[in-house]
Amino acid sequence: MSPLRMVYLALAIWGAVHPTVHLHRWFGETGFDLPRLFAAWTVNAATTALAWDLTIAAIALSVFVLAETFVRKNWSALAAIPATFLIGLSCGLPLYLFLRTRPVT
């Protein structure tokens, strides 16, 4: 595996673990209350801007992944879409780059 692919994989793992730790801590403090979580995302202009920024970037990544998958026939790259929306963009983007840069056989 190339050094670049190892960097992408490390970033995908970090992007999955680090935000998840904070989210679990938040759920531990407040309980599993999704409406409260969504309200926290819009508590002020800064968090609202960040939430929209990440949402738009996640949608753009998903469109790109779909377009590239149909061209390259790299079906495993589709795993980046659920990773993006279930874990976060910080996991989905480097995961996609890791899957996209694998050697073609």
Backbone as CSV, one residue per row, in Angstrom:
resi,resn,N_x,N_y,N_z,CA_x,CA_y,CA_z,C_x,C_y,C_z
1,MET,0.847,-1.171,0.000,0.000,0.000,0.000,0.895,1.238,0.000
2,SER,0.542,2.192,-0.823,1.355,3.397,-0.947,1.236,4.267,0.315
3,PRO,2.238,5.102,0.561,2.159,6.004,1.723,0.938,6.930,1.673
4,LEU,0.582,7.383,0.474,-0.579,8.258,0.344,-1.865,7.529,0.754
5,ARG,-2.013,6.283,0.328,-3.194,5.502,0.710,-3.233,5.286,2.214
6,MET,-2.068,5.084,2.834,-2.025,4.914,4.292,-2.460,6.198,4.994
7,VAL,-2.076,7.350,4.443,-2.506,8.631,5.015,-4.025,8.757,4.912
8,TYR,-4.600,8.441,3.737,-6.051,8.501,3.571,-6.752,7.571,4.562
9,LEU,-6.232,6.365,4.718,-6.843,5.408,5.635,-6.756,5.912,7.074
10,ALA,-5.609,6.436,7.453,-5.449,6.973,8.809,-6.410,8.139,9.048
11,LEU,-6.568,9.006,8.057,-7.493,10.134,8.195,-8.943,9.656,8.280
12,ALA,-9.288,8.618,7.534,-10.653,8.067,7.596,-10.931,7.493,8.979
13,ILE,-9.955,6.783,9.530,-10.133,6.213,10.874,-10.234,7.326,11.910
14,TRP,-9.336,8.295,11.827,-9.381,9.430,12.745,-10.707,10.181,12.595
15,GLY,-11.137,10.370,11.356,-12.390,11.066,11.083,-13.614,10.309,11.564
16,ALA,-13.473,9.003,11.756,-14.573,8.213,12.316,-14.538,8.238,13.847
17,VAL,-13.352,8.107,14.414,-13.224,7.958,15.865,-13.383,9.287,16.600
18,HIS,-12.655,10.298,16.202,-12.611,11.551,16.954,-13.996,12.206,17.088
19,PRO,-14.724,12.438,16.000,-16.054,13.034,16.159,-17.024,12.123,16.928
20,THR,-16.900,10.810,16.729,-17.801,9.873,17.404,-17.608,9.915,18.913
21,VAL,-16.373,10.058,19.367,-16.105,10.161,20.800,-16.844,11.368,21.381
22,HIS,-16.767,12.496,20.704,-17.445,13.701,21.189,-18.965,13.549,21.142
23,LEU,-19.465,12.918,20.101,-20.910,12.718,19.988,-21.412,11.791,21.094
24,HIS,-20.670,10.720,21.361,-21.061,9.809,22.443,-21.014,10.512,23.798
25,ARG,-20.017,11.369,23.996,-19.933,12.136,25.240,-21.151,13.053,25.373
26,TRP,-21.534,13.695,24.262,-22.704,14.581,24.285,-23.966,13.786,24.616
27,PHE,-24.129,12.613,23.972,-25.289,11.772,24.271,-25.265,11.296,25.720
28,GLY,-24.082,11.034,26.259,-23.971,10.635,27.654,-24.412,11.731,28.603
29,GLU,-24.142,12.965,28.241,-24.509,14.104,29.091,-25.976,14.497,28.940
30,THR,-26.524,14.364,27.741,-27.876,14.878,27.474,-28.907,13.798,27.212
31,GLY,-28.463,12.564,27.033,-29.379,11.499,26.650,-29.513,11.433,25.140
32,PHE,-30.067,10.326,24.661,-30.221,10.135,23.213,-31.478,10.871,22.761
33,ASP,-31.310,12.141,22.494,-32.422,13.023,22.133,-32.081,13.701,20.811
34,LEU,-32.528,13.102,19.694,-32.193,13.643,18.373,-32.739,15.050,18.136
35,PRO,-33.972,15.361,18.534,-34.427,16.745,18.350,-33.522,17.753,19.067
36,ARG,-33.032,17.387,20.241,-32.120,18.279,20.970,-30.781,18.405,20.241
37,LEU,-30.338,17.312,19.627,-29.098,17.359,18.843,-29.263,18.299,17.650
38,PHE,-30.368,18.157,16.932,-30.607,19.033,15.785,-30.746,20.494,16.227
39,ALA,-31.350,20.716,17.376,-31.468,22.081,17.902,-30.091,22.638,18.244
40,ALA,-29.200,21.786,18.730,-27.837,22.242,19.072,-27.079,22.671,17.823
41,TRP,-27.414,22.063,16.695,-26.742,22.428,15.446,-27.144,23.823,14.965
42,THR,-28.221,24.355,15.506,-28.693,25.674,15.075,-28.798,26.641,16.254
43,VAL,-27.991,26.434,17.275,-28.070,27.249,18.480,-27.615,28.692,18.236
44,ASN,-26.714,28.895,17.287,-26.296,30.260,16.940,-25.862,30.282,15.471
45,ALA,-25.526,31.450,14.984,-25.195,31.600,13.563,-23.946,30.792,13.179
46,ALA,-22.982,30.693,14.080,-21.749,29.963,13.765,-22.009,28.472,13.597
47,THR,-22.768,27.868,14.517,-23.037,26.431,14.391,-23.986,26.142,13.229
48,THR,-24.909,27.049,12.972,-25.797,26.875,11.815,-24.994,26.916,10.520
49,ALA,-24.067,27.861,10.416,-23.226,27.959,9.217,-22.383,26.703,9.049
50,LEU,-21.811,26.203,10.129,-20.999,24.989,10.058,-21.840,23.780,9.658
51,ALA,-23.038,23.669,10.230,-23.924,22.550,9.885,-24.292,22.580,8.405
52,TRP,-24.625,23.756,7.886,-24.960,23.862,6.463,-23.736,23.624,5.576
53,ASP,-22.600,24.136,6.001,-21.366,23.932,5.246,-21.075,22.438,5.102
54,LEU,-21.161,21.706,6.191,-20.893,20.266,6.155,-21.958,19.507,5.370
55,THR,-23.211,19.939,5.492,-24.291,19.281,4.748,-24.105,19.448,3.243
56,ILE,-23.813,20.653,2.815,-23.616,20.916,1.386,-22.385,20.177,0.868
57,ALA,-21.305,20.158,1.646,-20.102,19.429,1.241,-20.374,17.928,1.172
58,ALA,-21.168,17.393,2.090,-21.500,15.970,2.070,-22.332,15.620,0.835
59,ILE,-23.261,16.485,0.477,-24.063,16.251,-0.726,-23.185,16.329,-1.972
60,ALA,-22.295,17.307,-2.024,-21.389,17.436,-3.172,-20.495,16.206,-3.287
61,LEU,-19.972,15.722,-2.168,-19.150,14.508,-2.203,-19.964,13.321,-2.702
62,SER,-21.198,13.205,-2.257,-22.048,12.087,-2.687,-22.316,12.123,-4.185
63,VAL,-22.596,13.304,-4.713,-22.809,13.430,-6.161,-21.540,13.038,-6.915
64,PHE,-20.393,13.499,-6.424,-19.119,13.164,-7.059,-18.843,11.667,-6.992
65,VAL,-19.080,11.061,-5.836,-18.858,9.618,-5.681,-19.738,8.846,-6.658
66,LEU,-21.006,9.214,-6.749,-21.910,8.525,-7.687,-21.438,8.684,-9.132
67,ALA,-21.088,9.901,-9.516,-20.641,10.139,-10.891,-19.374,9.350,-11.200
68,GLU,-18.409,9.393,-10.292,-17.152,8.678,-10.502,-17.343,7.162,-10.491
69,THR,-18.249,6.686,-9.658,-18.478,5.237,-9.576,-19.026,4.708,-10.890
70,PHE,-19.942,5.429,-11.495,-20.505,4.959,-12.757,-19.482,5.010,-13.885
71,VAL,-18.544,5.927,-13.823,-17.504,6.023,-14.849,-16.425,4.965,-14.626
72,ARG,-15.944,4.865,-13.386,-14.810,3.995,-13.074,-15.214,2.570,-12.714
73,LYS,-16.493,2.342,-12.457,-17.008,1.024,-12.045,-16.326,0.534,-10.765
74,ASN,-15.973,1.464,-9.895,-15.361,1.153,-8.608,-16.477,1.124,-7.561
75,TRP,-17.222,0.025,-7.529,-18.428,-0.056,-6.719,-18.144,0.033,-5.223
76,SER,-16.966,-0.383,-4.801,-16.648,-0.315,-3.367,-16.586,1.131,-2.875
77,ALA,-16.345,2.067,-3.770,-16.276,3.477,-3.380,-17.617,4.002,-2.893
78,LEU,-18.690,3.317,-3.217,-20.011,3.739,-2.742,-20.121,3.673,-1.223
79,ALA,-19.231,2.940,-0.575,-19.231,2.871,0.892,-18.982,4.234,1.524
80,ALA,-18.413,5.151,0.764,-18.141,6.490,1.293,-19.422,7.284,1.538
81,ILE,-20.490,6.965,0.827,-21.735,7.726,0.994,-22.371,7.461,2.358
82,PRO,-22.635,6.197,2.729,-23.183,6.006,4.079,-22.209,6.429,5.172
83,ALA,-20.909,6.264,4.938,-19.931,6.715,5.935,-20.032,8.222,6.136
84,THR,-20.274,8.947,5.064,-20.389,10.401,5.153,-21.612,10.823,5.948
85,PHE,-22.755,10.199,5.692,-23.984,10.631,6.344,-24.220,9.977,7.705
86,LEU,-23.614,8.826,7.963,-23.787,8.177,9.260,-22.674,8.522,10.247
87,ILE,-21.484,8.803,9.749,-20.354,9.139,10.617,-19.997,10.609,10.455
88,GLY,-19.702,11.015,9.230,-19.377,12.414,8.993,-18.484,12.575,7.782
89,LEU,-18.412,13.787,7.307,-17.581,14.123,6.157,-16.110,13.846,6.448
90,SER,-15.716,14.005,7.711,-14.317,13.774,8.085,-13.916,12.313,7.944
91,CYS,-14.871,11.421,7.867,-14.601,10.007,7.591,-14.869,9.683,6.124
92,GLY,-15.975,10.169,5.593,-16.389,9.816,4.237,-15.439,10.271,3.149
93,LEU,-14.930,11.485,3.250,-14.029,11.996,2.213,-12.705,11.232,2.165
94,PRO,-11.986,11.088,3.284,-10.740,10.320,3.179,-10.984,8.844,2.851
95,LEU,-12.133,8.291,3.282,-12.448,6.910,2.915,-12.615,6.800,1.403
96,TYR,-13.327,7.751,0.808,-13.482,7.733,-0.645,-12.137,7.847,-1.347
97,LEU,-11.281,8.749,-0.883,-9.958,8.907,-1.501,-9.131,7.627,-1.359
98,PHE,-9.239,6.979,-0.211,-8.551,5.700,-0.004,-9.062,4.655,-0.997
99,LEU,-10.371,4.546,-1.130,-10.945,3.538,-2.031,-10.696,3.878,-3.499
100,ARG,-10.681,5.144,-3.826,-10.477,5.564,-5.220,-9.036,5.355,-5.689
101,THR,-8.090,5.429,-4.778,-6.676,5.349,-5.176,-6.117,3.929,-5.109
102,ARG,-6.994,2.941,-4.937,-6.473,1.574,-4.924,-6.006,1.194,-6.324
103,PRO,-5.016,0.320,-6.399,-4.525,-0.093,-7.719,-5.612,-0.804,-8.530
104,VAL,-5.682,-0.504,-9.787,-6.652,-1.140,-10.672,-6.106,-2.504,-11.078
105,THR,-6.957,-3.522,-10.957,-6.522,-4.882,-11.315,-7.130,-5.338,-12.599
